[in-house]
Amino acid sequence: MIRIAVVGDIGSGKSYVAKQFGYPVFNADLEVNKLYKKSKKCYIKLKKALPNYIFSFPVKKKELSKAINFNTKNLKKIINIVHPEIRKKMSNFEKKNKKRKIIILDIPLLIENKINKKKDIVIFVDAKKKEINKRLKKRANFDLKILKKLKKFQLPLELKRKKSDFIIKNNFNNNSVKKSVNVFKKKILLNARSNT
């Protein structure tokens, strides 16, 4: 099984690119949202760690945002509770799709949290800052302060770019992204065949 990891800046269109491959996608952000909505266990742990902020189940993003804005250490607490759960979900996802030729990992902190493996094919989504900011501002729960705090947990983009095998330019034109994905998909599959 080939693991393709899609990395890049927040708001660069990683999830859109990941979907274009047409293989099963593990989207960490979606899984985190599901945890907040459905996991009582996660709620209990968060309430215990942040009693002044978490009041009701399902966990509300607003309450988490308040906690993070009050103190960056609270972000660490949230990460320590949420990440182990996401790793479990990812492991189940891999087991479920072990017969698939390719799986796509859309995990924002993949490299930072050392979830990547040596053989992973890393694709960096490159998008213009101006376009990213325009898109982020349209998000329902956009919060610039939190965005800045989240970025502190990320490796510099240049380093991610260097660690990547391929770069997809995302100008937010669907056709050009689809073309790039198809080119890389063919290359990756050809490469895999020649290595078996």
C-alpha positions in Angstrom: 0.0 0.0 0.0 1.2 3.5 -0.9 0.7 6.2 1.6 0.4 9.7 0.1 0.6 12.5 2.6 -0.8 15.9 1.6 0.9 18.8 3.5 0.9 22.6 3.2 -0.2 25.8 4.9 -3.5 26.2 6.7 -6.1 27.1 4.1 -3.9 26.1 1.1 -6.6 23.6 -0.2 -5.0 20.4 1.1 -8.4 18.6 1.6 -9.5 19.5 -1.9 -6.2 18.2 -3.4 -6.5 15.0 -1.3 -10.0 14.3 -2.6 -8.9 14.6 -6.2 -6.8 11.4 -6.0 -9.9 9.3 -5.9 -8.6 7.0 -3.1 -9.6 6.7 0.5 -8.7 9.9 2.4 -8.0 10.1 6.1 -8.9 13.7 7.0 -7.6 14.5 10.5 -9.6 17.8 10.8 -12.9 16.0 10.0 -12.0 13.3 12.5 -11.3 15.9 15.2 -14.7 17.5 14.5 -16.4 14.1 14.9 -14.6 13.6 18.2 -15.9 16.9 19.5 -19.4 16.0 18.4 -19.6 12.3 19.3 -17.0 11.3 21.9 -18.2 11.5 25.5 -14.8 10.2 26.6 -13.0 13.1 24.8 -15.5 15.6 26.3 -14.9 14.3 29.8 -11.1 14.5 29.4 -11.3 18.1 28.0 -13.7 19.2 30.7 -11.2 17.8 33.3 -8.3 19.6 31.7 -10.1 22.9 31.0 -12.9 23.1 33.6 -13.3 26.9 33.2 -13.9 26.6 29.4 -15.7 23.4 28.5 -19.3 23.3 29.8 -21.4 21.1 27.6 -21.4 18.1 25.2 -21.0 18.1 22.3 -17.8 20.2 22.7 -18.2 23.7 21.1 -15.4 25.2 19.1 -16.1 28.6 20.7 -15.3 27.2 24.1 -12.0 25.7 22.8 -11.2 29.0 21.1 -11.7 30.9 24.3 -9.4 28.5 26.2 -6.6 28.8 23.5 -6.9 32.6 23.3 -6.6 32.8 27.0 -3.4 30.7 27.2 -1.4 28.9 24.5 -0.7 26.2 27.1 -4.4 25.2 26.8 -3.8 24.4 23.1 -1.1 21.9 24.3 -3.6 20.3 26.7 -6.2 19.9 23.9 -3.6 18.4 21.5 -2.5 15.9 24.2 -6.1 14.7 24.5 -7.1 14.8 20.9 -4.0 13.5 19.1 -3.8 10.0 20.6 -7.5 9.5 19.6 -6.7 10.6 16.1 -3.8 8.2 15.9 -6.1 5.3 16.8 -8.6 6.4 14.2 -5.8 6.6 11.6 -4.6 3.1 12.5 -8.2 1.7 12.1 -8.4 3.6 8.7 -5.2 1.9 7.5 -6.4 -1.6 8.6 -9.8 -1.0 6.9 -8.0 0.0 3.6 -5.0 -2.3 3.7 -6.0 -3.9 0.4 -6.2 -0.6 -1.4 -3.4 0.4 -3.7 -3.2 3.9 -2.3 -4.4 5.8 0.8 -4.3 9.6 1.2 -3.4 11.2 4.5 -4.7 14.7 5.0 -3.1 15.4 8.4 -2.0 19.0 9.1 0.7 18.1 11.7 1.8 14.8 10.0 5.6 15.7 9.9 5.6 17.7 13.1 4.0 14.8 15.1 6.3 12.2 13.3 3.3 10.3 12.0 5.0 10.0 8.6 6.9 6.9 7.5 10.1 6.8 5.5 8.3 5.4 2.4 5.5 8.0 2.4 5.1 10.1 -0.6 4.7 13.7 0.5 2.9 16.2 -1.6 3.2 19.9 -0.7 0.3 22.1 -1.7 1.6 25.5 -2.7 -0.8 28.4 -2.7 -0.4 32.2 -2.7 -0.6 33.9 0.7 -3.2 36.4 -0.6 -5.5 33.7 -1.9 -5.1 31.7 1.4 -6.1 34.7 3.5 -9.1 35.5 1.3 -10.3 31.9 1.7 -9.6 31.7 5.5 -11.6 34.9 6.2 -14.7 33.2 4.6 -14.5 30.3 7.1 -17.3 30.4 9.7 -15.1 30.2 12.8 -12.1 32.1 11.5 -10.0 33.6 14.3 -6.7 35.2 13.4 -5.2 34.9 16.9 -5.8 31.2 17.0 -4.5 30.8 13.5 -1.2 32.4 14.6 -1.0 30.1 17.6 -1.6 27.0 15.5 1.1 28.1 13.1 3.6 28.0 15.9 3.1 24.3 16.1 3.9 23.9 12.5 7.3 23.5 10.8 8.3 26.4 8.5 6.7 26.0 5.1 10.1 26.0 3.4 11.1 23.0 5.4 7.9 21.1 4.6 8.5 22.0 0.9 12.0 20.6 1.1 10.8 17.4 2.7 8.2 16.9 0.0 8.5 14.6 -3.1 6.1 16.6 -5.2 4.7 20.2 -5.2 1.2 21.0 -6.5 0.6 24.6 -7.2 -2.9 25.5 -6.1 -4.2 28.6 -7.8 -7.7 27.5 -6.8 -8.5 26.7 -10.4 -10.1 23.2 -10.2 -9.0 22.1 -13.6 -5.3 22.8 -13.1 -5.3 21.1 -9.7 -7.0 18.0 -11.2 -4.4 17.9 -14.0 -1.5 18.1 -11.6 -3.0 15.3 -9.4 -3.5 13.0 -12.4 0.1 13.6 -13.5 1.5 12.8 -10.1 -0.8 9.8 -9.6 0.5 8.3 -12.8 4.1 8.9 -11.8 3.6 7.4 -8.3 1.8 4.3 -9.7 4.5 3.8 -12.4 7.2 4.1 -9.8 5.5 1.6 -7.6 5.2 -0.9 -10.4 8.9 -0.6 -11.3 9.8 -1.1 -7.7 7.9 -4.3 -7.2 
